[in-house]
Amino acid sequence: MRLTDATVLRGLWLLLALTSPFFGVEFLRYNNEALRIHLAIPTVVHFAIVTTLFLGVLMRGGRFKRPEVLARKWGRLLFVLVTAFLVWHVIGLARAFDFAYAGREVIKLGLGFLTFLTVAGFFPRDEQFLERFWQLAIWGAAGLLGYLIYLHGFVFMSPQLAGTDRLGREGANQLTGQVVVVMPYAIAWLWGARHKVAVAVPLLVITAAWIYAGSRAAWIAVLISLVVMAFELRKRLGWRGVVSLALAIVVIGGASLWALDKFMPTEHLDFVSRAQYIYDPESVPELQTYEDRSERIVRALECCAVTSPLIGVGLTNTQAFSGLPHNEYVSILGDLGLVGLVLFALILYAIFRCSWLGWAPSDGAAVWWVASGTHAVFAAVVIFFLTIDKFYTVQTFWVFAGLALVTREIERRGVRPPSRRRWLRVTGRVRIPPLAQGAGVVGD
């Protein structure tokens, strides 16, 4: 039995899935402001996985075997790019005004990179286990988000769902980022599951949190991800299946709105005014306008272009000079210059090449609903980066990146997943025998 298939490790991976939503909630972490330590529960689980792996390797000869996904051309390039990006952050740290704050960002990125390597290298290459991981992550997110809805809606009477125990929006970005990552998977699972009513329960809670958070960026990102998912499902199931799924999503969204309207005073909820801004911005002047966001971006760009366009002004210094631009790409450009932005863009492209390009949904690939969710989440995250700062340093993104590579590696094997076989039996379609091991492999 391989080390990655050990029962203890599999249990820790599933515990990581169940606790992964805690990445997005600041007040449920160990926070030490004096030492600038903010430790999330899943980070502790990740350390346990790394420790167990290290001890296991020592007992089996002391050698790490390079994983297949990182041995391929784009996998190797991705490793080099992320390493260079981390080193460039360290160089940017040397020019930071707030050394402690910038140092924390470097540590967060380093932990994210370690998480990515751990997932990409040692996550079990088992399609059933991969499905179970995301199923637990979805249920874990539904449980935590349900608790936060109760806490903010009924205890604090807060106008929005946030990632903090106070009434402000502090910490909301990481929470909405977690919703952006998990919600497309929940929607894809709704179609891939046999018992759809049971799967609709966590999706209902996640959808309510998505609305209640009042993040226009999260709304837009998820909607774009659904467009991507619709085109992929059309190739596999036809437009009838896409329309059926769309109707189910509309019903779940309507039910979430009804629940929020029924149990909370909607005239005080943040999402109402934010939705109203879309078609009548003058009626809600208290909200930050798109013009304000544009001015922030322009100020950050001017700061970078005038001061240091190639290498940037130093890690986190853009925020000190011009305020947060609320745009990940502009923030990286200001802090780390064109060099940092090009490295980040190449990282995103390498993840795309490792997890998406060449995939055909009709080729009998494994874990098809997980793959569809992965592609949708990738599109959502790329859009989400346009309206958020410092989300790329959060471990949520790097867990997703690692699992995106693992999903593609499983797809290369051409093994049909149980969910696909169940769907064929339920619909009565002719079942095609599983492909031979290694068939359907697409080269780099």
Steps between C-alpha positions, in 0.01 A plus 500: 500500500634842407565759767236733356237227541561457873182511707631773731595725209167449328323593821709817529423594138128463567540705819668769292200496266254528787688786665605683180222764532674627815766653273249778435406595857744717692344491844507118506880495480775522756588870481806649668527864396830551683668226295279557192394134509164403352467121497193334347373156599563341157858630513554288811354199313733573209800503734385161633489367142849631424640356825340160437634493145849598611512234771366243258765584242776477763381154602491385137849602395510877523418587139217699347376375166424780257125490425388443143312828478814701586721288274322611185611804303240750623511355850875559521456849358227576755730397784777727367260792451353481850850469649612809308184684607570419866863614466383823337274559801800462730686760292195727519492447876843665531347827370180488707408789732295278730743210530283300741189521279695422183680216676167345594399507132822322404439235767141454379620454142766255619236298687284511190784366285566223753131414497503488119801266496346276765171468312654462153759251621321282754124522461371145424447442126160342560196640319257385770714657771526826302123514472466429871745780580294763318175360637631543855632847413153595375328368812762663722444833325123465537533431873732792570312743274172400662650580839632836374161587350342436839775691682496810281132499414337412833761579766685804364215615271770581248403633155744259333681174550863564585807311609521666841306507825459876471246678284741642244607337174847423632601154390211468256727460198643167609156370594345598166805353329429169672139517377620574145717186512249259653173609337577385140601160636170481690308580181696242299439240771126571481499366147749219561328364813242226502297643790464858382260612773756421770773684307270802458506554879865616530469688172200689642704614802802595287279695260343689790848589627603606148206742488520615862872584471401780263820472297438614144838353407395157631166526317666579168775239542258216576262598219787495250608161635148371435526607137823301468338200667192525274709466184684198639180330615343568162770288333436214741127518572352725232304820542213314671729410788634856517149645511400253772800599709433871440141460618618318812746782575228763449271313741777472760590868458133597537471285811808670648355846431168396651674373815701822537186708447295286738736491795701822466401867454598538133481879511812490720688234305805607306435283195173681425669838454791343317265330257312827464825675408528286188194659336464827698835612650377850587250359749776358721767772520643352819655211308843512348446571131676352202650847447658477847648163411631638171664791682671258740635299206618814319677627813675165545602488134634855512695413813655198329562665161665808646701335776613155387312332214736204457559373855223684689510717807538219754270241652179657647631854427235566235242491778704756697544732200154488340272273704383153405409495129253210548659328203745215550680556171547874561611433859767257380606741227538783752685294761712275280498675162473345157727215606260395777190541285647295214599223742148493646339496155726212396406310818131532412570390142705202619215392731268533200728285283542238772131471587289596200647515149425198283215372719198374310191428713385221272821292519397296804724691739477426868334713769321706239301712745816582696675590174210724394506668839878547477478674164214720621688595818812588303299744288332639813830556682660677201203742496492528880863619497381812318315622809697378801840541664738239643279197432783329312691462829212314667536122521150452355633594157798267525293203619282553195804529269648176631173310468451639149823327398402179680161499327666530160740217584208274592322600178802387299442145617167491317317314780128561519391623847219342702288816469512471120395135507217581739381777267500255205297247697248759616446646153495161330765593246735241359799459724840504333756267660778671697802593294820310544753630749691787342267537201399846392816659635560843356860612487636834614 
